[in-house]
Amino acid sequence: MNLLMAILLSTVLGGCALSNPSPETPKKTALDVPYEPTSYGIAREMLNMTGVTSEDLVYDLGCGDGRIVILAAKERGARGVGVDLDPERIKESRENAKSAGVTHLVRFYEQNLFDTDITKATVVMLYLYPEVNLKLRPKLLKELKPGTRIVSHSHTMGDWEDDATRRVEGHDLHFFVVPANATGTWRWDEPDGRRTSLSLTQKFQRVKGSMTIGAEAYPIVDCSLSGNKILFGVERPVQGKQGVFSYAGQVSGNTIQGKITPRGRGQGVNRWQATRDPATTVSIAE
């Protein structure tokens, strides 16, 4: 009899346990980078490095409490977008924006930064891990317009060299300008009518190449690329004498337009316009 009672009691208790399961612990969103707020001193210096004005649209990828885009809006009149995976940080950002009186200028979104549309940004702020920077780098180079300014707090972009570094409060700030893609073969006619081609290779903002005029090839020197602005020199003979010419231009898709200036001569400036063979373009975002 005691055994029967024990079995019945066990069955009842088991049934109660199944009919009233304990509530599950809510799952937290997995974060690539834990929250570590940027100091206001560093945040202001990041705005200084990128020269943020009221004309800019500032994206902060991993925005935390939203302080960078809120500062950009409050102190410089810039529009801003903050993105973070942590719903608590987004809630805090929106409350901070309301307190600062800049809700008409800033927006905050709870989403993965790799899924965020960044094509309209003119400035991007980052405080991520080195491995996240490297994973994000192709997206930045592919989606951002040439000339977009980036500051990465503390961490580099691997072999994409920064354009400037500044040390603030014991932290390094790395400044980058998104380069245009100038790779490939460009062709145009020189002012004297000779057919000319320019072959360029590129590693981020570092560009090398050579120019062919008629049957002769000449290396380019002192080449720089900042955003979509390219500048280089070529030393070649003109009317039997060696001359150095500066080529300055603006890259826009498959066209470069600019001017040719003789160095150290009294000759006038000539305009040039080159067209690229699209089939020769190589991605710089790989």
C-alpha positions, 0 to 999 in steps of 0.5 A: 500500500505504501508503495502504491501511494508513493507511485501515485504521489510521484505521478502527481508531482511529475504532472504538476512540474510539466504543467507549470514549467519555470520561465526561461531566462531571456536571451541577450544579444551577442555583442561583437564588442563590449560597451566601453564609452569613449571619453568626451575629450576623445569624442571631441577630438574625433570630431576635430580630426574629421572636421565635422560641420553642419553639412555632414552626416555622421555615422557611429557604428557601435554608438554606445550611449550616442554621445559622439553623434549627439555632440556632433549635432549639439556643438556642430549642427551635424546630422547623425546616425547611431547603430548598436546591437544592444537595445539598452544602449539604443534606449539610452541614446534616444533618451540622451538625444532628447535631453540634449534637444537634438532629436531632430538631427539624430537617429538611433537604430538597433541593428548589426553594423554589417547590415547597416546602409552606410552609403550616405555617410560623410563621416564614420566613427568607430570604436571596435576590436581590430578583428572587427575593423578588418571584417568591416574594412571591405564594406567601408571601401565598397559602400562609402563615397571617395572622400568620406572621413573615418576615425577609428578609436585605438585600432588600425585597419590592418595594412590600410595605412592611416592618413594621420594619427593623433594621441589623446588621453593615452589613446591613438586615434587613426584617421582615414580618407576613403580613396577612389578606385584609380586602378586600370588603364586610362587613355587620352590625347596629349595637347600635341595630339599624341595618344597617351595611356596611363596604367595604375595599380593601387593599394588603398590610397597608395598608387603606382604606375607608368605613362606611355606616350607614343612608343615611349613609357615613363614612370610616374612619381610623387603620386598621391590620392586623397579621396577622388583627387589624384596628383602625380608627376612625369619626367619626359622629353619635350622638344628635345629637353627633359621636362617634369609635368604635374598631372592633377585630376579628379576621379569620377567613375571611369573619367579623370578630369584635371590639368597639366602643369609644367614644373619650373617653366613659364608655359601655360596650363593644359587641361586633360581628360582621361577615360578608363577601360572598365575591363581593367579596373581591379577592386580595392576592397578585397 
